[in-house]
Amino acid sequence: MNPSTASNVYAFDKRLLARMTGALGDEKTIGRTALELGHVFSELLPDMLRAEAGCELAIGYAGFTMGLRNELIADLGEAVLLSDVSLRNWCADFQIGCDSPVLIALVEALLGAEPTDIEEPLPRALSKIEIDVAVPVFDRIAEAVRMAVNASGGFEPVVGRPHNGAERMQPDPTLEDVYAASIDMTIGLGPVLSTFSVIIPQSVLLKTHVVPPRSAGRNEDMKTGWSEQLEEQIRRSAVTIEARIRLESLTLATISRLQPGDVIPFHDGQEVRVEVNANGRDLYVCEFGRSGSKYTVRIKDTHGSEQDILRHIMS
């Protein structure tokens, strides 16, 4: 290629190429499909969640946003829970994101709080236990997607474990981003109103035929004891607990001179009082002891009821 020929070569417009190959749609077409999906979610999810969670979750369509997928995901922020999902014969890679406040409120409701009494939680990263509780929520949203679209074969969606937005791996800069749309839905529990989003490549949306929802009476087969499942997940979640023993008071000068082998007595002379806590919350009052070759603590008192302790650990 000589210099005169090279000067006439121009890079092909990415958006035009994407539109020509079916990877980018116009706002009217994408918006119509997003609205249809939003209506299906509004019809299906309240029954799916209420029948199994035992509380009213209000679901509503909140609009859509178009753009590059990685940018749409980043726009959700860090105080959001994200999951990568695939549905065979429809979309190999789409995302579900949900704001943290409603998930925190759902945990509170599960632990016995009245939804109307729950105060609006501040957006924040969720703990491992809270993520465990959120897993069925993401499963139900993915199931609603499956029921709404024309995926052949009857395959179940594969839902990746949700993770905090701040923990999401940065996209590979060598991989070209795809054009996508974020379908945004409001999700409310009592006074707490949040948003969840389903981010789908536009190439998929342009080929999607939305299936109208079935009658509510046909959702009975989806009742699998979700409330019990959530409670079981909470109780089975591993929690690191710590024991704190008060030692005899020492002067700063003495502390600064302590060497390996020096001994500091316990503050208590007889029954040594131990405070056991998890996540910085006191749970039990114990006494220090020994069983065989292991040192132990024996519980003498608790900081509240079983439900109080669960709330302490979760908060």
Secondary structure, DSSP 8 states (H G I E B T S, - for coil): --HHHHTT-----HHHHHHHTTS---HHHHHHHHHHHHHHHHHHHHHHHHHHHSS--EEEEEEEEEEEHHHHHHHT-SSEEEEEEEETTTEEEEEEEEEHHHHHHHHHHHTT--GGG----------HHHHHHHHHHHHHHHHHHHHHS--TT----EE---EEGGGS----TTS---EEEEEEEEEEETTEEEEEEEEEEHHHHTT--------GGGGGGG---HHHHHHHHHHHS---EEEEE-B----HHHHHT--TT----BS-SSS-EEEEEETTEEEEEEEEEEETTEEEEEEEEESS-HHHHHHHHH-
